[in-house]
């Protein structure tokens, strides 16, 4: 009897899920990403609450960890949490309601905010994992430790052997300096909003006013301030905030580009899911998606043509978008 190999496989793009009844709805509303958000936040909470950081050796005469403990931080953790959550919830809906055609307003708001939460959730998990693995001492570590008297300089000690503090939680947090969580989280939120504003305001267009780029850059200034405040409070070393900022910025870019094209493309303000409605993801589809949006605006009475057509249907060499009316 001949041996037969069955050529069985599933579609790598859909993993067989396209057979479920509500597949199209799940794709449109990114239900897998929504589930991911809940899982990543739950996983981080479970991990962070139960994992202790690696405790590195230290010397009592190390000046880099001899700074005082700041009782009052410039940007406390609870304040930062409010900033990175409320700011996107204000900016994204306002801009979307003002600029997005009516049929897509709520959908763009939903998709954009989902991207923010994916960015922040992924960032906080990666940051917390690295913090606990690296276990470097904070600049104010000795103030947290309260080491015993008469210890020898230039001698490596472990916290469990020489620290006299009774606040164990405060001591353990002293080993979580690298990377900076404030820096990574601020960039994961404000960096995402900055990219989003660049796209929605179409800042990269050559005829746009400079004020648009300034407005889009403002969230980055907040992220810079939050990161630098951590060195002013002696909670982090400079390398901590640099690494944290890089992590947060990269994750913000990754999360943004999962939903929107690059910010210098013509259809930068149109999410991929709408681009896919009018063709494959290439330059032609960007043009088609742009026209698709214009069709909606035409129906709403808000369309401004970018070119005129001759009687035979061919496009004339007249780009009204380059006129002074579009410079603002």
C-alpha positions as CSV (number, residue, x, y, z in Angstrom):
1,X,0.0,0.0,0.0
2,X,1.6,3.3,-1.1
3,X,2.3,5.9,1.6
4,X,0.5,9.1,1.1
5,X,1.4,12.4,2.6
6,X,-1.5,14.7,3.2
7,X,-0.8,18.3,2.4
8,X,-2.5,19.8,5.3
9,X,-1.9,23.4,6.5
10,X,-3.6,26.5,7.6
11,X,-3.4,29.9,6.1
12,X,-0.6,31.8,7.8
13,X,-2.4,35.1,7.5
14,X,-5.6,34.0,9.2
15,X,-4.5,30.9,11.1
16,X,-7.8,29.3,10.2
17,X,-9.7,32.0,12.2
18,X,-11.4,33.3,9.0
19,X,-13.8,30.4,9.3
20,X,-15.5,31.7,12.5
21,X,-18.8,33.6,11.9
22,X,-17.8,37.0,13.2
23,X,-14.3,37.0,11.7
24,X,-14.8,40.2,9.7
25,X,-16.1,42.0,12.8
26,X,-13.1,40.8,14.8
27,X,-10.7,42.1,12.2
28,X,-12.4,45.5,11.9
29,X,-12.5,46.1,15.6
30,X,-9.1,44.5,16.3
31,X,-10.5,42.2,18.9
32,X,-7.3,40.2,19.2
33,X,-5.5,43.4,20.0
34,X,-8.2,44.3,22.6
35,X,-7.7,40.9,24.2
36,X,-3.9,41.5,24.1
37,X,-4.3,44.8,26.0
38,X,-6.2,43.1,28.9
39,X,-3.7,40.2,29.0
40,X,-0.6,42.3,29.0
41,X,-1.8,44.6,31.8
42,X,-2.9,41.6,33.9
43,X,0.4,39.8,33.2
44,X,2.4,42.9,34.2
45,X,0.4,43.3,37.4
46,X,0.8,39.7,38.4
47,X,4.5,39.7,37.5
48,X,5.4,43.0,39.1
49,X,3.5,42.2,42.3
50,X,5.3,38.8,42.8
51,X,8.8,39.1,41.4
52,X,11.7,40.5,43.4
53,X,14.5,42.3,41.5
54,X,18.0,40.9,41.2
55,X,20.1,42.4,44.0
56,X,23.5,43.5,42.9
57,X,26.5,44.0,45.2
58,X,27.5,47.6,46.0
59,X,30.1,49.6,47.9
60,X,29.2,52.1,50.6
61,X,31.6,54.7,49.1
62,X,30.1,54.6,45.7
63,X,29.1,58.3,45.1
64,X,26.8,57.4,42.2
65,X,24.3,55.8,44.7
66,X,24.9,58.2,47.6
67,X,22.3,60.9,46.7
68,X,19.5,61.8,49.1
69,X,16.1,60.2,48.9
70,X,13.5,62.8,47.5
71,X,10.4,62.6,49.6
72,X,8.5,64.7,47.1
73,X,9.0,63.8,43.4
74,X,8.5,66.4,40.6
75,X,6.3,63.9,38.7
76,X,5.0,61.2,41.1
77,X,4.0,57.8,39.6
78,X,0.2,58.4,40.1
79,X,0.5,61.8,38.5
80,X,2.3,60.3,35.5
81,X,-0.3,57.6,35.2
82,X,-3.0,60.3,34.9
83,X,-1.0,62.3,32.4
84,X,-0.3,59.4,30.0
85,X,-3.9,58.2,30.2
86,X,-5.9,61.5,30.1
87,X,-3.8,63.3,27.6
88,X,-4.5,60.8,24.7
89,X,-8.2,60.6,25.8
90,X,-8.5,64.4,25.3
91,X,-6.3,65.1,22.2
92,X,-7.3,62.1,20.0
93,X,-11.1,62.5,20.2
94,X,-10.9,66.3,19.7
95,X,-8.7,66.1,16.6
96,X,-10.7,63.1,15.2
97,X,-14.0,64.8,15.7
98,X,-12.7,67.9,14.0
99,X,-10.8,66.4,11.0
100,X,-12.2,62.9,10.3
101,X,-15.3,62.5,8.0
102,X,-18.4,61.6,10.0
103,X,-18.7,57.9,9.0
104,X,-15.2,57.2,10.5
105,X,-15.0,59.5,13.5
106,X,-15.7,57.0,16.2
107,X,-13.8,54.2,14.5
108,X,-10.7,56.4,14.2
109,X,-11.0,57.3,17.8
110,X,-11.3,53.7,18.9
111,X,-8.4,52.5,16.7
112,X,-6.1,55.3,17.8
113,X,-6.8,54.9,21.5
114,X,-6.3,51.1,21.2
115,X,-2.9,51.8,19.7
116,X,-2.0,54.0,22.7
117,X,-3.0,51.3,25.2
118,X,-1.0,48.6,23.2
119,X,2.0,51.0,23.3
120,X,1.7,51.6,27.0
121,X,0.9,48.1,28.0
122,X,3.7,46.6,26.0
123,X,6.1,49.2,27.3
124,X,5.3,48.8,30.9
125,X,5.7,45.1,30.7
126,X,9.1,45.2,28.9
127,X,10.3,47.9,31.3
128,X,9.3,46.0,34.4
129,X,10.9,42.8,33.2
130,X,14.2,44.5,32.4
131,X,14.1,46.4,35.7
132,X,13.9,43.2,37.7
133,X,16.4,41.4,35.6
134,X,19.1,44.1,35.6
135,X,18.8,45.0,39.3
136,X,21.0,48.1,39.2
137,X,21.1,50.4,42.2
138,X,19.3,53.7,42.1
139,X,21.2,57.0,42.7
140,X,19.5,57.2,46.2
141,X,20.1,53.5,47.1
142,X,22.2,54.1,50.2
143,X,19.6,56.4,51.6
144,X,17.1,53.6,51.2
145,X,19.4,51.0,52.5
146,X,20.7,52.8,55.7
147,X,23.8,50.7,55.9
148,X,25.4,49.7,59.2
149,X,28.2,51.8,60.7
150,X,31.9,50.9,60.5
151,X,31.6,49.2,57.1
152,X,34.7,49.1,55.0
153,X,35.1,51.2,51.8
154,X,35.8,49.6,48.4
155,X,34.3,46.4,49.7
156,X,31.4,44.7,47.9
157,X,28.3,44.0,50.1
158,X,24.9,42.6,49.7
159,X,21.8,44.5,50.9
160,X,20.6,41.6,53.1
161,X,23.9,41.7,55.0
162,X,24.3,45.4,55.7
163,X,21.1,47.3,55.2
164,X,19.2,48.2,58.4
165,X,16.0,49.7,56.9
166,X,12.7,48.2,57.9
167,X,11.0,49.3,54.6
168,X,11.7,46.3,52.5
169,X,9.5,47.4,49.6
170,X,11.4,50.7,49.4
171,X,14.7,48.9,49.5
172,X,13.8,46.4,46.8
173,X,12.6,49.3,44.6
174,X,16.1,50.7,44.9
175,X,17.3,47.9,42.6
176,X,14.9,48.9,39.8
177,X,16.6,51.9,38.2
178,X,17.4,50.5,34.7
179,X,15.6,51.4,32.5
180,X,13.6,54.3,33.8
181,X,9.9,53.5,33.9
182,X,8.8,57.1,33.9
183,X,10.8,57.8,30.8
184,X,9.7,54.7,28.9
185,X,6.0,55.2,29.8
186,X,5.9,58.9,29.0
187,X,7.5,58.2,25.6
188,X,5.2,55.3,24.9
189,X,2.2,57.6,25.4
190,X,3.3,61.1,24.4
191,X,5.6,59.7,21.6
192,X,2.6,57.9,20.2
193,X,0.4,61.0,20.3
194,X,3.1,63.0,18.6
195,X,3.3,60.5,15.7
196,X,-0.5,60.4,15.5
197,X,-0.7,64.2,15.4
198,X,2.0,64.3,12.7
199,X,-0.1,62.0,10.6
200,X,-3.5,63.5,11.3
201,X,-2.3,67.1,10.7
202,X,-0.4,65.9,7.6
203,X,2.7,67.8,8.9
204,X,5.1,66.3,6.3
205,X,3.3,67.8,3.3
206,X,5.7,70.4,1.8
207,X,3.0,73.1,1.8
208,X,1.8,72.8,5.4
209,X,2.5,75.5,7.9
210,X,5.3,75.1,10.4
211,X,2.8,75.5,13.3
212,X,1.5,72.0,12.6
213,X,4.9,70.4,13.3
214,X,5.3,72.4,16.4
215,X,1.9,71.3,17.7
216,X,2.8,67.7,16.9
217,X,6.1,68.0,18.7
218,X,4.6,69.4,22.0
219,X,3.8,66.0,23.5
220,X,7.5,65.1,23.1
221,X,8.4,68.1,25.3
222,X,6.3,66.7,28.1
223,X,8.1,63.3,27.7
224,X,11.5,65.1,27.8
225,X,10.5,66.9,31.0
226,X,9.2,63.7,32.7
227,X,12.4,61.8,31.8
228,X,14.8,64.6,33.0
229,X,12.8,65.1,36.2
230,X,13.9,61.6,37.2
231,X,17.5,62.7,37.3
232,X,16.6,65.9,39.2
233,X,14.9,63.7,41.9
234,X,17.9,61.3,41.9
235,X,15.6,58.4,41.1
236,X,17.6,57.4,38.0
237,X,21.0,57.7,36.3
238,X,21.2,59.4,32.9
239,X,21.7,56.1,31.1
240,X,18.5,54.9,32.7
241,X,16.4,57.7,31.2
242,X,18.1,57.4,27.9
243,X,17.4,53.6,27.7
244,X,13.9,54.1,28.9
245,X,13.2,56.8,26.4
246,X,14.6,54.7,23.6
247,X,12.4,51.7,24.6
248,X,9.3,53.9,24.9
249,X,9.9,55.7,21.6
250,X,10.5,52.4,19.7
251,X,7.4,50.8,21.1
252,X,5.3,53.9,20.4
253,X,6.6,53.8,16.8
254,X,5.9,50.1,16.5
255,X,2.4,50.4,17.8
256,X,1.5,53.4,15.7
257,X,2.8,51.8,12.5
258,X,0.6,48.7,13.1
259,X,-2.4,50.9,12.4
260,X,-1.2,53.9,10.3
261,X,1.2,54.4,7.4
262,X,4.4,56.3,7.7
263,X,3.9,60.0,8.6
264,X,5.4,61.3,5.3
265,X,3.0,59.3,3.0
266,X,0.1,61.0,1.3
267,X,-2.5,58.8,3.2
268,X,-0.7,59.1,6.5
269,X,-4.0,59.9,8.4
270,X,-5.8,56.9,7.0
271,X,-5.5,53.6,8.9
272,X,-4.4,50.5,7.1
273,X,-7.8,48.8,7.7
274,X,-9.4,51.5,5.5
275,X,-6.6,51.4,2.9
276,X,-7.3,47.7,2.5
277,X,-10.8,48.5,1.5
278,X,-9.7,50.0,-1.7
279,X,-6.8,47.9,-2.8
280,X,-3.4,46.4,-1.9
281,X,-1.0,48.4,0.3
282,X,1.1,50.3,-2.3
283,X,1.3,53.8,-3.7
284,X,-1.8,53.3,-5.9
285,X,-3.8,52.2,-2.9
286,X,-2.7,55.4,-1.0
287,X,-4.1,57.4,-3.9
288,X,-7.3,55.3,-4.0
289,X,-7.7,55.6,-0.2
290,X,-7.3,59.4,-0.5
291,X,-10.0,59.5,-3.2
292,X,-12.1,57.2,-1.0
293,X,-11.9,59.7,1.8
294,X,-12.7,62.5,-0.6
295,X,-15.8,60.7,-1.8
296,X,-17.0,60.6,1.8
297,X,-16.2,64.3,2.2
298,X,-18.0,65.1,-1.0
299,X,-21.1,63.4,0.3
300,X,-20.8,65.4,3.5
301,X,-20.3,68.6,1.6
302,X,-16.8,69.2,2.9
303,X,-14.8,68.0,-0.1
304,X,-12.2,70.3,-1.6
305,X,-10.8,68.9,-4.9
306,X,-7.1,68.5,-5.4
307,X,-7.3,68.5,-9.2
308,X,-9.7,69.1,-12.0
309,X,-10.5,66.8,-14.8
310,X,-11.0,67.4,-18.5
311,X,-14.1,66.3,-20.4
312,X,-12.4,63.0,-21.4
313,X,-11.8,62.1,-17.8
314,X,-8.1,62.7,-17.8
315,X,-6.6,64.6,-14.9
316,X,-5.4,68.1,-15.7
317,X,-2.1,69.4,-14.5
318,X,-3.8,71.5,-11.8
319,X,-3.0,70.8,-8.2
320,X,-5.2,73.1,-6.0
321,X,-3.6,71.6,-2.9
322,X,-0.4,73.6,-3.7
323,X,-2.3,76.8,-3.8
324,X,-2.1,79.4,-1.0
325,X,-5.4,78.1,0.4
326,X,-3.6,74.9,1.5
327,X,-0.5,76.5,3.1
328,X,-2.1,77.1,6.4
